[in-house]
Amino acid sequence: MAKSVVFDEIGGPEVLRIVETELGAPGPGEVLVRVDALGLNRAEALFRAGTYYYQPTLPGSRLGYEASGEVLAVGEGVTGFAVGDQVDSVAFGGMSEHGVYGDHVVTAASNLVHRPETVDAVTGAAVRLSYGTAYGALVEQGGLRPGDHVLVTAASSSVGVAAIQIARHLGAIPVAVTRSALKREQLLELGAAHVIVLDEEDLLDRVREITDGRGAEFVFDPVAGPGLRTTAQAVAPGGLLIVYGWLDPRPAPLPLNWGLRILGYAHLDVLADPGARRRAEHFVDAGLRAGTLAPVIDRTFDLSEIAEAHRHLESNNQVGKVVVTVRH
């Protein structure tokens, strides 16, 4: 029997419960994975609360995108994976049916990538979605170049940290935005060239100062909401505003910046492109080997503490990734 995390109603972290399930053998094109670590994402908290862009199927909805572990069995027709392989899952498919929170999961082979031997399970669970999102938006669709200024809002999130490191890796200039001065030094240590603390500084004044009045070639924002009007004004003429989330669900009016380009980024679109997905995998693996990409683990929890892990995720106090480990 496997342990799986499910919820029967939308609500806070307390709705999450662990149940025993019979997974059975993997079917054609499927793989059975022993899960060693899970990476938590804000999307999963929104999904559990009923505020994600699609609704869970209740009761008994699963959730979760990122798992790292070992292949225990492969189904008919599976190529490229064998028993004993170390693998990571990538975000794909509806969470109610394909969520990976648990100690074992049966998933499509197409949902997996090989984890390099030098990368442990905790790192594997922390890297694919965050770094894949930042890479897909900034590089695949944005065309980030050396010397570009990249304004990263919600910079202490796992995707924000990934964006900072990817920008530095490519010779761009990451400018981190945070509300609390408590995170300033850590963001600088993680590679931000500049940190703007919203509780103490005016965003647009600081961006003009940092960029010699031009504005940032890229703004990378998961918040949206009414504040997007100000954030958009930080974009240089001809620059790109990338909105990859909606943490603030209120309407987001925009100014008529001359030459403003806007991209509503959907990571699943990149995952659905085999070429882009392959490039993302190799880019991230190369950065891990070089040490220029290194996910920050804010805190780890045991699977039995899944509700507490979600509470911590929603506290907004973390810097980097919240990871759940699985004991066997």
C-alpha positions as CSV (number, residue, x, y, z in Angstrom):
1,M,0.0,0.0,0.0
2,A,1.1,3.5,-0.8
3,K,0.6,6.7,1.2
4,S,-1.0,9.5,-0.7
5,V,-2.0,13.1,0.3
6,V,-5.6,14.0,-0.6
7,F,-8.3,16.5,0.3
8,D,-12.1,16.2,0.2
9,E,-13.0,19.9,0.4
10,I,-11.4,23.2,-0.5
11,G,-9.9,25.1,2.4
12,G,-6.8,25.7,4.5
13,P,-3.9,23.3,5.1
14,E,-6.0,21.4,7.6
15,V,-8.0,19.8,4.8
16,L,-5.0,17.8,3.7
17,R,-4.9,14.2,4.9
18,I,-2.8,11.1,4.3
19,V,-4.6,7.9,3.1
20,E,-3.4,4.5,2.1
21,T,-4.0,3.7,-1.6
22,E,-3.5,0.7,-3.8
23,L,-1.5,1.9,-6.8
24,G,-1.2,-1.3,-8.7
25,A,1.4,-2.0,-11.4
26,P,2.3,0.7,-14.0
27,G,0.3,0.5,-17.2
28,P,1.5,1.1,-20.7
29,G,3.7,4.1,-20.9
30,E,3.7,4.5,-17.1
31,V,6.4,4.3,-14.4
32,L,6.2,3.4,-10.7
33,V,8.4,5.8,-8.6
34,R,9.4,5.6,-5.0
35,V,9.2,9.2,-3.9
36,D,12.0,10.5,-1.7
37,A,11.3,14.2,-1.7
38,L,8.5,16.6,-2.8
39,G,8.9,20.2,-3.9
40,L,6.0,22.5,-2.8
41,N,4.7,25.3,-5.0
42,R,2.3,28.2,-4.4
43,A,0.1,26.8,-7.2
44,E,-0.6,23.8,-4.9
45,A,-1.8,26.0,-2.1
46,L,-4.0,27.9,-4.5
47,F,-5.4,24.6,-5.9
48,R,-6.1,23.3,-2.4
49,A,-7.9,26.6,-1.5
50,G,-10.0,26.6,-4.7
51,T,-8.4,29.7,-6.1
52,Y,-6.2,28.2,-8.8
53,Y,-7.1,28.6,-12.5
54,Y,-8.9,25.3,-12.5
55,Q,-10.9,23.6,-9.7
56,P,-10.0,20.3,-7.9
57,T,-12.2,17.2,-8.5
58,L,-13.6,16.4,-5.1
59,P,-13.7,14.3,-2.9
60,G,-10.3,12.6,-2.9
61,S,-8.4,15.1,-5.0
62,R,-4.6,14.7,-5.1
63,L,-2.2,17.5,-5.6
64,G,1.4,18.3,-6.3
65,Y,3.7,18.7,-9.3
66,E,7.3,18.0,-8.2
67,A,8.6,14.7,-6.9
68,S,12.1,13.2,-6.9
69,G,12.9,9.5,-6.4
70,E,13.8,6.2,-7.9
71,V,12.1,4.0,-10.5
72,L,10.8,0.8,-9.1
73,A,8.9,-0.6,-12.2
74,V,8.2,0.4,-15.7
75,G,5.1,-0.4,-17.8
76,E,4.8,-1.8,-21.3
77,G,6.3,0.3,-24.0
78,V,8.4,2.5,-21.7
79,T,11.8,3.4,-23.2
80,G,14.5,5.6,-21.7
81,F,13.8,4.6,-18.1
82,A,14.8,1.5,-16.1
83,V,14.4,0.1,-12.6
84,G,16.9,1.9,-10.4
85,D,17.0,5.2,-12.3
86,Q,17.0,8.4,-10.3
87,V,14.3,10.7,-11.7
88,D,12.4,14.0,-11.1
89,S,8.9,14.7,-12.2
90,V,7.9,17.9,-14.1
91,A,4.6,19.8,-13.9
92,F,2.2,18.3,-16.4
93,G,-1.5,17.3,-16.3
94,G,-4.3,18.0,-13.8
95,M,-3.3,17.7,-10.1
96,S,-6.5,15.9,-9.0
97,E,-5.7,12.9,-11.1
98,H,-1.9,13.2,-11.4
99,G,-0.8,14.8,-8.2
100,V,2.5,13.4,-6.8
101,Y,2.2,14.1,-3.0
102,G,2.8,10.7,-1.5
103,D,5.5,8.1,-0.9
104,H,4.9,6.3,-4.2
105,V,3.4,7.5,-7.5
106,V,2.5,5.9,-10.8
107,T,3.0,8.5,-13.5
108,A,3.5,8.7,-17.3
109,A,7.1,8.3,-18.3
110,S,6.7,11.5,-20.3
111,N,6.3,13.2,-16.9
112,L,9.9,12.3,-15.8
113,V,13.4,13.5,-16.4
114,H,16.6,11.8,-15.3
115,R,18.3,13.2,-12.2
116,P,22.0,13.6,-12.5
117,E,24.0,11.3,-10.2
118,T,25.6,14.3,-8.4
119,V,22.1,15.7,-7.5
120,D,20.4,14.5,-4.4
121,A,16.6,14.0,-4.1
122,V,15.9,17.2,-2.1
123,T,17.7,19.3,-4.8
124,G,15.9,17.4,-7.5
125,A,12.5,18.2,-5.9
126,A,13.4,21.8,-5.7
127,V,14.7,22.6,-9.2
128,R,12.5,21.5,-12.1
129,L,9.4,23.8,-11.8
130,S,11.1,26.9,-10.4
131,Y,14.1,26.9,-12.7
132,G,12.1,25.6,-15.6
133,T,9.6,28.5,-15.2
134,A,12.3,31.1,-15.0
135,Y,14.2,29.7,-17.9
136,G,11.1,29.2,-20.1
137,A,9.9,32.8,-19.5
138,L,13.2,34.7,-19.6
139,V,15.2,32.7,-22.1
140,E,12.8,30.6,-24.4
141,Q,10.1,33.2,-24.8
142,G,11.8,36.4,-23.6
143,G,15.2,36.2,-25.3
144,L,17.2,37.4,-22.3
145,R,20.6,38.8,-23.2
146,P,23.8,39.7,-21.3
147,G,23.6,43.2,-19.8
148,D,19.8,43.3,-19.6
149,H,18.4,44.4,-16.3
150,V,15.8,42.0,-14.9
151,L,13.5,43.3,-12.2
152,V,12.4,40.3,-10.2
153,T,9.3,40.8,-7.9
154,A,8.5,38.4,-5.1
155,A,12.3,37.8,-5.4
156,S,12.5,35.5,-2.3
157,S,10.2,32.9,-3.8
158,S,11.7,29.8,-5.3
159,V,11.0,31.1,-8.9
160,G,12.4,34.5,-7.9
161,V,15.6,32.9,-6.6
162,A,15.8,30.9,-9.8
163,A,15.4,34.0,-12.0
164,I,18.1,35.8,-10.1
165,Q,20.6,32.9,-10.6
166,I,19.7,32.4,-14.3
167,A,20.1,36.1,-15.0
168,R,23.6,36.1,-13.4
169,H,24.4,32.8,-15.2
170,L,23.7,34.5,-18.5
171,G,25.5,37.8,-17.7
172,A,22.3,39.8,-17.1
173,I,21.7,42.1,-14.1
174,P,19.1,40.9,-11.6
175,V,17.3,43.5,-9.5
176,A,15.4,41.8,-6.7
177,V,12.3,43.4,-5.2
178,T,11.1,42.5,-1.7
179,R,8.9,44.0,1.0
180,S,11.1,43.3,4.0
181,A,14.6,44.6,4.7
182,L,15.2,41.3,6.5
183,K,15.7,39.6,3.2
184,R,18.0,42.2,1.6
185,E,21.4,40.6,2.6
186,Q,20.3,37.1,1.7
187,L,19.1,38.2,-1.8
188,L,22.4,39.9,-2.4
189,E,24.2,36.7,-1.3
190,L,22.1,34.7,-3.7
191,G,23.3,36.9,-6.6
192,A,21.1,39.9,-6.9
193,A,23.0,42.9,-8.1
194,H,20.6,45.3,-6.4
195,V,17.8,44.8,-3.9
196,I,14.8,47.2,-3.7
197,V,12.9,47.1,-0.4
198,L,9.4,48.3,-1.0
199,D,8.8,49.2,2.7
200,E,11.6,51.7,2.5
201,E,12.1,52.8,-1.1
202,D,10.1,54.0,-4.1
203,L,10.2,51.3,-6.8
204,L,10.3,53.5,-9.8
205,D,12.8,56.0,-8.4
206,R,15.2,53.1,-7.6
207,V,14.8,51.4,-11.0
208,R,15.6,54.7,-12.7
209,E,18.6,55.2,-10.5
210,I,19.9,51.6,-11.2
211,T,19.3,51.7,-14.9
212,D,20.4,55.3,-15.6
213,G,16.9,56.3,-16.3
214,R,16.1,53.7,-19.0
215,G,14.1,51.2,-17.0
216,A,14.5,47.5,-16.9
217,E,14.6,45.4,-20.1
218,F,12.6,42.7,-18.3
219,V,10.2,42.7,-15.4
220,F,9.4,39.2,-14.1
221,D,6.2,39.3,-11.9
222,P,4.0,36.7,-10.3
223,V,1.8,39.1,-8.3
224,A,-0.3,41.1,-10.8
225,G,-3.2,43.0,-9.1
226,P,-3.5,46.8,-8.9
227,G,0.2,47.1,-8.2
228,L,1.0,45.9,-11.8
229,R,0.3,49.5,-13.0
230,T,3.3,50.7,-11.1
231,T,5.4,47.6,-11.9
232,A,4.8,48.0,-15.6
233,Q,6.1,51.6,-15.5
234,A,9.5,50.1,-14.5
235,V,9.9,48.5,-18.0
236,A,12.2,50.2,-20.4
237,P,10.8,51.3,-23.8
238,G,10.6,48.2,-25.9
239,G,11.2,46.0,-22.9
240,L,9.1,43.1,-21.7
241,L,6.7,42.7,-18.8
242,I,6.3,39.0,-18.0
243,V,3.4,38.1,-15.7
244,Y,3.6,34.5,-14.7
245,G,1.2,34.4,-11.8
246,W,-1.7,36.2,-10.0
247,L,-1.0,36.1,-6.3
248,D,-3.1,39.2,-6.1
249,P,-6.5,38.3,-7.8
250,R,-7.8,41.8,-8.0
251,P,-8.0,43.5,-11.4
252,A,-4.7,44.6,-12.9
253,P,-5.0,47.9,-14.9
254,L,-2.0,48.8,-17.0
255,P,-0.5,52.1,-18.0
256,L,-0.1,53.0,-21.7
257,N,3.7,52.7,-21.6
258,W,5.1,53.6,-25.1
259,G,6.6,50.4,-26.5
260,L,5.5,48.2,-23.6
261,R,5.3,44.5,-24.5
262,I,3.4,42.1,-22.2
263,L,3.8,38.3,-21.9
264,G,1.3,36.3,-19.9
265,Y,3.6,33.3,-19.3
266,A,2.2,29.8,-19.0
267,H,4.8,27.2,-18.1
268,L,2.7,24.3,-19.4
269,D,2.9,25.7,-22.9
270,V,6.7,25.3,-22.8
271,L,6.5,21.9,-21.3
272,A,4.3,20.8,-24.1
273,D,7.0,21.8,-26.6
274,P,9.5,18.8,-26.8
275,G,12.3,21.0,-28.0
276,A,11.8,23.7,-25.3
277,R,11.5,21.1,-22.7
278,R,14.7,19.3,-23.7
279,R,16.6,22.6,-23.8
280,A,15.3,23.5,-20.3
281,E,16.4,20.2,-18.9
282,H,19.9,20.5,-20.3
283,F,20.2,24.2,-19.3
284,V,19.3,23.4,-15.7
285,D,21.5,20.3,-15.5
286,A,24.4,22.3,-16.9
287,G,23.9,25.1,-14.3
288,L,23.7,22.5,-11.5
289,R,27.0,21.0,-12.7
290,A,28.7,24.3,-12.9
291,G,27.3,25.5,-9.6
292,T,25.8,28.7,-11.0
293,L,22.3,27.3,-10.4
294,A,21.8,26.1,-6.9
295,P,18.3,25.9,-5.4
296,V,17.9,27.4,-2.0
297,I,16.1,25.1,0.5
298,D,14.3,27.2,3.0
299,R,13.1,24.4,5.2
300,T,12.3,20.7,5.0
301,F,9.3,18.9,6.5
302,D,8.4,15.2,6.8
303,L,5.5,13.9,4.8
304,S,3.5,13.5,8.0
305,E,3.8,17.3,8.4
306,I,2.3,18.1,5.1
307,A,-0.3,20.5,6.5
308,E,2.4,22.4,8.5
309,A,4.5,22.6,5.4
310,H,1.6,24.3,3.6
311,R,1.2,26.7,6.4
312,H,4.9,27.6,6.2
313,L,4.6,28.0,2.4
314,E,1.7,30.4,2.8
315,S,3.5,32.4,5.5
316,N,5.6,34.3,3.0
317,N,8.5,34.2,5.4
318,Q,10.6,31.8,3.4
319,V,13.5,32.4,1.0
320,G,13.6,29.7,-1.7
321,K,12.0,26.3,-1.7
322,V,9.9,24.4,0.9
323,V,10.6,20.6,0.5
324,V,8.9,17.6,2.0
325,T,11.0,14.5,2.6
326,V,9.7,10.9,2.6
327,R,11.0,8.3,5.0
328,H,10.9,4.6,3.8
